[in-house]
Structures are given as structure tokens and as C-alpha cells.
Amino acid sequence: MEQNSGALKQNPKPNVPIEDRQNPKSDPTVIKGPRKKTKPTQRKVIQKAAAYITLIFVSLIMVGPFLWLLATALKSGSENIFAYPPKFIPESPTLSNFTAVLEYFPFFTYLMNSTIVAVLTVGANLLFCSLAAYPLARMNFRGKNIVFILIISTMMIPFQLLMIPIYILALNLGLQNTYLGLVLPHATTAFGIFLMRQAFLTIPYELDESARMDGANAFQVWWKILMPLVRPSLVTLAIFTFMMAWGDFLWPLIILNDQSMYTLPLGVQSLQGNFSSNWRYIAAGSIISVLPIIIVFAILQRYFIAGAMKGAVKG
Amino acid sequence: MKHRRITPIMFLLPGCIILGAFIFYPMIQAIWLSFTNYNMVQQNPDFVGVANYKELFADALFWKVLGQTLLYLIIAVPALVFLPIFLAILVNQQLKGITFFRSIYYLPVVTSMVVVGIAWKWMYADQGVLNYLLETVGLINEPIHWLTSTSTSLFAVMAVTVWKGLGYYMVIYLAGLQAIPSNLYEAAEIDGASKWRQIIHITIPLLMPSIMIVTIMSSISAMKVFEEIYVMTQGGPLNSSMTLVYYIYNEAFESLEMGFASAAGVILFIVTLMFSIVNIAFMNKREQAMKG
């Protein structure tokens, strides 16, 4: 062990002078004339400027459609929103479209429905996936591999095939227009079990064994020793599941017909039907509906992006 | 580790009940339904053998829809595999404010497809921003009816699928890029390799595992496109933007022909399965060829 870590530590050291030699321009004493001294920095400035111009150009492509929607939502009734060429800046920005659309569009009901469904789905996944992952990672029992393969194989089955029988099943169980009906089909995912199993596998067995010697049972080991250690993976799973539940459209579309149970995506879609071509209201309603997720994303963006990276590497 | 025989079952039980009730049982039932004439009116179905499949293969719309779904795969998947690589390289630079740009590019990913669809429907309007920009640049002379013309609707919807997915795959590639040791680039720089050659000879080969993941993920999700179509075109005009999942949805929940729709669902399952297998085999071969 010690020899290994010593070798690892020593390795980078001889590299350092090599790296310095590799980049002689950065060493001012090597540079001969004043012309060569300014040239690389000039090139760097141009490179940097080009990088920022590209970054901003791509940003415009990525947020442009949202900004155009926002501009439309802010335009007053007297302004022609179909003007050509389009006017990107509203003449006299107003919030009246937002207040008007909120009268017809029960935003807070939809927000509450979406929140309840997302929180319940996340909670169920965190609990059930990490419960199921524990024996798959840390116990030996007959049929373990078969169970694991069966679980993983569910990832290959498209929900779009299952939605018809699940719909019939949900009708028979009286789950239409209920939160339970929205949550249950997504309450456990093979991806979640897989992710949590990987997380449990990285924790040394000695921890379980010493806890067992102190008289802890399997459930206590799972809850008190392992769960706190896999918190980063739990965060990843929570964000993945949240995004899935929050954005889900197809299943709520099928299982809900009572408007008061609508989640945000369904509510926004219904704007298109209710205000057929009143684009000011449609735009205002859409903008209101994305605010919650944008706020959550702004606060937790680090976890969103790190989580997606981790999920990709593991999944 | 010592444990009672029942302990693993206790842990597995809740998750397995849900997977069983909402995946395995429906899976078997879907296959069974595809051999029946189940519909919402007649809930005691008769076994009809392969009649649904016969009807499906005789339906011109099914073949049209299948063709359009494959077109989706052929065009949207390469776009989703390659464009995000350049985005990832772009946001992998050590620059001030780079995390801000990463978040901006990720924004369409966190936004629901319904809002994205509405925003793009508005962009695609005849007198909308897209036509205006293209006219200003001089690429077109008169407005294109993006979503209301049979020749463009599928591609217009496809562009939205790609646009929304870019940020997600960019992040996957970003993880891959950050695992590439930087001294490889330093060595290439000394050898005088241009940035472009560095991308071709270092970045792309070393990114192969991520490329494989993205290819599989984006093909499977391209097979399942639904929301953007539902929000923007409803499959129209004249079914020109309808894909397989939209067809299944229509048959099951608009025409209420659950048995027939299940047969189409089984086809979807077989095609997605084939694509995962072909993808995995193809990528494995390439990876081995690169190593050897």
C-alpha cells in the first residue's frame, strides 16, 4: 500500500519541469524579442474573444425562443404581436397579460399538483430503490443474479407499450384522477436500483461487519450506516426522478380528465385549447409555468449538472 | 454476510411489487391484448389471433408512420450525437463565467416539453422570428409554413427535439471530456497539431464510450417521440409529422382500439430492442477495431 501511494505521489513531480519546458512561451526569460512577447498574448485575447462570441451566439439559440415568448407576454393589447418584421422589445411592457391569464388559469392548483406528484415520486424512488439495491449489492442469496437481470431488463421495455394495460389496471383500481394513480407507475425504477446498487458497492464491507458485531440488524445497517454514506447518489437519484416526474406529460394526459388534478404541463397544454390564438395569454401562462422549475434550477444548478454527469457515467 | 433467508426478500419486496405490477404484468397483458379485439366499448374481448397484426401491416398509415419514425432516427440521432460534442468542447474551456453558459445551455432540458413546444410554435409562425431571420440573411424569399406544410412539419418538430436534447447530451460529453488527461493535448500542441486535428485524433476516439451511451440513449428516445408532436402539430398536417408512439396513442386513446394499439406497441418494443442490440454490437465492434 505505502509503496503504491509513494509511487503515485512521486509520479507527477518529474512531470512538472517537463510541462514547463513544453510551454516555453510562458517563461518570459526564454522570449527573445519584444515582437514575440506581444504576439502570443494578442493571440490569446483574440482566442478568448472568439470563444465568448461563440458562447454568446449559442446562448442566443438556446434562450432565444424563451425570450421571444417573454417579449410577446409583455406586449400590451394595443401592440400588434404579429407585426412583421417582429418587434423584439415591447413598446410599453405590461404585466396585464399575466394577471389576466391567472384569472382563467389555476396556476397554483397545477403547481400544487405537480409538486405533490414530484415529491411523492422522488420519495418513493429514494426509499424503494435503495431498499431493493441493498441486498443486491451486499448479500448473497439464491436467485440474486436472476432478480438483478430481471430488474435491469425492465429498462428495455418502453412505457408506450405498457401504458395501455397500465391504464386499464389503473381504471380497475380506481386510480383515475388521483395522485396515487400518477405516482405508482413510476414509484420504482430500474435505473434507481442500479444507481443505488453501484453506490452501495463502493462502501467497504468492514463497516457493515463492525456494525453487525455491535448487534445491529440488517435494516439498521442499511439505514444508519449505509444510507448516510450514499447521500451523493441519493441526491443524483432525487434530481433525476424529480425531472422525470415534473416534466412527465404522456401518463398524466392519459390518466387525468379532471382539470383540477392537472399538473403544470397539462395545464399549459390546455391554454392552447382555451385561448386558441390569443398568443399573449398563451405566452404569459407558459412563462408563469416555467418559473418554478427555473428557480429550482437556478438554486440547485450545480447538483443538476453534476447529477446528470454522474448518472451518465454510471448508467 | 450472515443473514436470515427472508431478509433479502424483505428489502426487495416493495420495489419488486411495483416493478411487477407496473412493468411485468402490463408487459404480459400488452402482448395478450395485441391478440384480442379489446376496446373500451367491448371490455370482454375475444381472442382474434394475429388479426390485429394483419390489419396493422395492411394499414398504409402504419407504414408511413414507421417510415417517419425511422427518418427521425436517421436525422435526429446523428445530430444529437455530434452537435453536443462541440457544445461540450465549447463549455469545457477554462473561462470566467463558463458555468453560467453551461446552465444556459441546460435550460431547455429542465423546461417542460410543452413550454418548449409552445415557444417553438411561436418561433415557427408564418410571420415569426425564424422566417424573419432567414429572410434577413437571404436564405429564403418568402415565409415557410414550417408546421403547417406536409413537406416541413416532421423536420420542424425534429429540430425541436434536437434543440431540447443538446444540453443533456452536452453534459454527458462534458463528463467524458474531463476524464481525458490534459497532457495528451499538450503533447499534440508541441507536435504542432491544430485544434481541429486534436479533436479528430484525441477527443473523438477517447470520447467513444460517451458517444456509445449517447447513441443508444438518443436512438431509444427518438423512437419514442410524442410530446413535441402532440403540442406542436398533433401529427398533422395529413399525418405528415406522425410517429409510431403518436399513432399508438391515437389508436388507443382516441379510437379506443386497445387491442390494435397494443399490436403496434409490440412492434415498437421489437424495434427499440433491435436498435439497442444493433447499437451495442456495432459500437463494440468499432471500439475493438480502434483498440486493435
Interface residues (C-beta under 8 A of the other chain):
Chain A: N15 E19 Q22 N23 K48 A51 Y52 T54 L55 V58 S59 I61 M62 V63 G64 P65 F66 W68 L69 T72 F82 A83 Y84 P85 P86 A124 L127 F128 C129 L131 A132 Y134 P135 L136 R138 M139 N140 F141 K144 V147 L150 I151 T154 M156 I157 P158 F159 Q160 L161 L162 M163 I164 P165 I166 Y167 I168 L169 L184 P185 A187 T188 A190 I193 Y205 D208 E209 R212 A218 W222 M243 W246 G247 F249 L250 L253 I254 L264 P265 L266 V268 Q269 L271 Q272 W279 I282 A283 S286 S289 V290 I293 I294 F297 A298 Q301 R302 F304 I305 A308 M309 K310 A312 V313 G315
Chain B: M1 K2 H3 R5 T7 P8 F11 L12 P14 G15 C16 I18 L19 A21 F22 I23 F24 Y25 P26 M27 Q29 A30 L33 L87 L90 V91 Q93 L95 I98 T99 F101 R102 S103 I104 Y105 Y106 L107 P108 V109 V110 T111 S112 M113 V114 V115 V116 I118 A119 W120 W122 M123 A125 Q127 G128 V129 Y132 T136 W163 L166 G167 Y168 V171 I172 L174 A175 N183 E186 A187 E189 I190 S210 I213 I220 M223 K224 F226 E227 Y230 V231 V245 I248 Y249 A252 F253 M258 A261 S262 G265 V266 L268 F269 T272 L273 S276
